[in-house]
Amino acid sequence: MPSLVVEGKLPGRSRPLFTDWLIPLPPEVERSGGRITLRALIDRVVREEVEGFRRRQGRRRFTQMISLDEIGQGVARGKVDMGGRHLRQPVDADNAVGAALQAFEDGLYLVFIDGGPANDLDEEVTVGPDARMTFVRLVALAGA
């Protein structure tokens, strides 16, 4: 199944904003020759992340046994997490999508598809199998 690699960057920072992750592309994208509006693509990415957040939240309810390697990785990140918490953080997917689209329109981030800029929510972009979607978070200059 064709998938989309999602990555996040911040100008001036060598480390990515988050670990790259994959989402499956819907069958209608494949049938359309890979064409989809930027709006629909952002919608898809946000909904996948909301669902991922819900899954991770559910897994954190249970205390987990962790290995020495996982402890070391947690120390390097600054947090060792064995779970055992029942966090109730409801997330509304429609509100999350709306916020993401508004943030794009407000110029808070840029989107690149396979290295090329996507400038308009209603423009069609082409995503092939294993395409890469890069979100670049912009930072306002102090005093500007």
Buried (B, 14 or more C-beta within 10 A) or exposed (E): EBBBBBBBBBEEEEEEEEEEBEBEBBEEBBEEEBEBBBBBBBBBBBBBBBEEBBEEBEEBEEEEEBEEEBEEEBEEEEEEEBEEEEEEEEEEBEEBBEEBBEBBEEEEBBBBBBEEEBEEBEEBBBBBEEBBBBBBBEEEEEEE
